Amino acid sequence: MIQIAVTGKPNVGKSTFFSAATLSDVEVASYPFTTIDPNRAVAYVTTQCPCKELGLKCNPRNSKCKNGIRYIPIELIDVAGLVPGAYKGRGLGNKFLDDLRQADMFIHIVDASGSTDEEGKIVEPGTQDPLEDIKFLEKEILMWVYGIIGKNWNKLVRKILLENLKFEEVVYDQLSGIGVSIEGIVKAKNMVGSRFDKWGKEELLKFLKYLINICKPMLIVANKIDIPTAEKNIKKIKNKYSRVVPASAEAELALRKAAKAGLIKYTPGSSNFKIINKDKLNKKQISALNYIKKNILEKYGSTGVQKALNKAVFEILKMIVVYPVENENKMSDSQGNVLPDAILLPKGSTPVDLAYKIHEEIGENFRFAIDARKGIKISNDYKLKNGDIIKIVHTA
C-alpha cells in the first residue's frame, strides 16, 4: 500500500488534516508534540469507477464504490511536528525524521495564514512567512540525509575509485534505508553535472537535494485558507512552488463528521454539500456550514483535502488504477464479484507487472493478458492505461 507521510511544524493543522483525510480519532491540540508516536490510518484516493460506464453493479473487495466513484486505500502516517534543528536531535527530531523513512512521499502542511511561528506557537495572523516554513522542512530533511552519508563521503569516493565500483550501487547501499532507488541516484548524479570525485560539500548537498526531490517528492498543502491572511500568502507560495494545494482541513473534518452523522450529504472533494437533516442542526451549526460553503467551497472549489491526496498519488507519484478480472465477459472474479479490485500501479506498468502485483505465483506463471473491454489479447509490454480492465491468463 502506498504510504504518505504528513509532515510540518506543530500546530499548523497537521493532525486535523490527518483526521479529516482518514476520519480517525487522533489527539488534536494547540501545543507542540501533540503527536508523539506516528499515527497511521487508511485514507482514500478517488477515481471514476468503470461500473457506470459499463452499466454494471460492482462488488468491490479491496476498495469502495459510491455513486460511481471508486475509493482506493492508501496509508497516511501522521508524523509528530518538527521544529528547527530537528536533524541535530532538537525536540524529538531524529525520531521524527526516522519515521519518514518508509514514506513514498511527503505532504507538507503549511499554515498559509502565517499564524504560527517557527516553533509552532500561535501568533498574530500574517506575522509568519509560510515560505520560511517550507525552506525549514526542506533543510531538515536534506541535512538529515546528509548526516547519513556526509561524514563517510571521502572514504566512499576512494572505495569507488580503488575498487572500480559503480557510484550508484555504493550510494544505494548507504541510503537504501530511506527508500531511494538506483534509478533516482543515477538521475540525480547526472543533474549535478560535474564528476563525483571532485564534489565538495556544496555539490554533495546539491546531489542529495535532487535525490530527495526524485525519490521523496513533496506536496505543499497551504492550510487554513479560511483565515483572510492566507490568500496573499498562497499566491506567494504558488509563485515559487508548483506542487501546492490550498486547503482547510478544519472545514473538511467538519463536513465529513456531519456527513457521517447523517446531517448532510457530502462527497469528499466536492464543491458543495446538501443539508438533509436540518431539524437536528442548531443555528450555530447551520451558520458554520454556510460559512464553509461561501468562504471555502465556492471560493476554492473544495476544501482541498481530497484534492491533495489525489494529486499526491496520481500526479506526483504518477500512479494509475487498473481493474483485474478473471471473467472478461462478466467483468468479475471467480466468485462472481464484479470489478472486485482496484490496483494502483506506476504509470508505464505492463500486464506482467500487474500479474506480479496480484500475486507472485501469478506473475511467475504469466502467459498473456486480455483487454476485457475490447475482448482482445494484448502484448506483454503493453503500457497499461488508467481505468484498464485486464484479465491475466496464467498456468495453474
Stockholm file with secondary structure:
# STOCKHOLM 1.0

chainA/1-396         MIQIAVTGKPNVGKSTFFSAATLSDVEVASYPFTTIDPNRAVAYVTTQCPCKELGLKCNPRNSKCKNGIRYIPIELIDVAGLVPGAYKGRGLGNKFLDDLRQADMFIHIVDASGSTDEEGKIVEPGTQDPLEDIKFLEKEILMWVYGIIGKNWNKLVRKILLENLKFEEVVYDQLSGIGVSIEGIVKAKNMVGSRFDKWGKEELLKFLKYLINICKPMLIVANKIDIPTAEKNIKKIKNKYSRVVPASAEAELALRKAAKAGLIKYTPGSSNFKIINKDKLNKKQISALNYIKKNILEKYGSTGVQKALNKAVFEILKMIVVYPVENENKMSDSQGNVLPDAILLPKGSTPVDLAYKIHEEIGENFRFAIDARKGIKISNDYKLKNGDIIKIVHTA
#=GR chainA/1-396 SS CCEEEEECSTTSSHHHHHHHHHCCCCCCCSSTTSCCSCEEEEEEEEEECHHHHHTCCCCCSSSEEETTEEEEEEEEEECCCCCTTGGGTCTTHHHHHHHTTTCSEEEEEEETTCCBCTTSCBCCTTSSCHHHHHHHHHHHHHHHHHHHHGGGHHHHHHHHHHTTCCHHHHHHHHHGGGTCCHHHHHHHHHHHCSCGGGCCHHHHHHHHHHHHHHHSCEEEEEECTTSTTHHHHHHHHHHHCSSEEECCHHHHHHHHHHHHTTSEECCTTCSCCEESCGGGCCHHHHHHHHHHIIIIIHHHSSCSHHHHHHIIIIIISCEEEEEEESBTTTTBCTTCCBSCCCEEEETTCCHHHHHHHHCHHHHHTEEEEEETTTTEEECTTCCCCTTCEEEEEECC
#=GC SS_cons         CCEEEEECSTTSSHHHHHHHHHCCCCCCCSSTTSCCSCEEEEEEEEEECHHHHHTCCCCCSSSEEETTEEEEEEEEEECCCCCTTGGGTCTTHHHHHHHTTTCSEEEEEEETTCCBCTTSCBCCTTSSCHHHHHHHHHHHHHHHHHHHHGGGHHHHHHHHHHTTCCHHHHHHHHHGGGTCCHHHHHHHHHHHCSCGGGCCHHHHHHHHHHHHHHHSCEEEEEECTTSTTHHHHHHHHHHHCSSEEECCHHHHHHHHHHHHTTSEECCTTCSCCEESCGGGCCHHHHHHHHHHIIIIIHHHSSCSHHHHHHIIIIIISCEEEEEEESBTTTTBCTTCCBSCCCEEEETTCCHHHHHHHHCHHHHHTEEEEEETTTTEEECTTCCCCTTCEEEEEECC
//
